[in-house]
């Protein structure tokens, strides 16, 4: 194992004792394999292949047969796996981390003093027999998550204070009648949320977002986005009205200020997940889901105000307002903000710098434009809007229905991505074909809930989906020569899957 691979163009001495050589026939595509310590040869993109004295022979299905019957294989994501003595498998990940596999599929890299070293230098202790023990969970983006949590909390508190202040001003201005009206508005605004929030959770079947992320998104829209928006919209309305009259103030605040301010602060909630919680933000579908929860929180609080004002004008006005906002158009705010979510989703999926910069801005401006168009005609036409209102409403309902169809198509695409990036895990023995089908099933989580797998099965599905999506992002980042945190999750996710798999095997019906 000490011989460097010889190629057609010879080899030269590199720093630290590495000998670079152009590989000969059978080593693959003309990549240079430098000789590293302990007889390991580095392949394309830093992947490690143990060097044998007789070279490698190409076997079926992309496996290379080495000396002493050791098998070497190149996975579709560029990960190299080798089967060594005593059944230990070694793989070189995209970030240069080497993982050793024990009998239960745990992936580690060997560090000093008997510790296995994972991504970013995290150490995992071994059992007395030399196999990996249960690893302490690590969080490669912990600092970002903490910073994001603080910013989220500050924004929430500030927004809540602004909401309380403007509510008190409204109550004082109305002589106290507004308080009871807002209680009525809350009774009409919040109960329908049970249905509204259930819809996006049903749609996102393959990799549903954690409940605490969805709650954070909802609270951001309900408190932070509404608080800051009402501050800006009220200021614009007062400023324009005092200079150009009340009609102009109403038109500008509704058609200009509201779209820009409201979509900005709702969009900041989506940006928070995109930047601070990248492990929970995988692409377009996730962007839409977070945008929807932010927008539903915003719309719920906004509806309290609309229903309160309507109740003060009579029960018939309240009923009409509820039918319009609560029955026909509850998805307009999610539609507008989802444009920003799509923009951040495209930025998450793309490795091109210009897409990552332009997509969120373009999505935000599209959401602003849709919001402005919806607000403009009713405000500008006033009572005359009644003559064209029904055709106008039907047009928007068709638009919303088409958008839901697009979301379903994107969710199906997400399922295909997960399946494609777990096939090599089956080939490597990390998953069985039945486990792959469970992870990729749109009703897999329901099957676990109703069957013997239970919560462990749901965790297994989530870990499998997260592994596939992390590999997907890593592959795309490597194509664009970018760095991605997703690469740091691959090893620990494989370990988590192995542990959950053992739990499921132990409780499986005999």
Helices and strands as residue ranges (DSSP letters): E 11-13, G 15-17, E 19-21, E 34-35, G 37-39, E 40-42, G 44-46, E 48-50, E 57-58, G 60-62, E 63-65, G 67-69, E 71-74, E 80-83, G 85-87, E 89-92, E 98-101, E 107-110, G 112-114, E 115-117, G 119-121, E 123-125, H 142-173, H 177-189, H 193-203, H 211-219, I 220-225, H 226-244, H 246-252, I 253-257, H 258-276, G 278-280, H 284-311, H 315-322, I 323-328, H 332-349, H 353-381, G 382-387, H 389-420, H 423-427, H 433-440, H 444-450, H 454-479, H 486-507
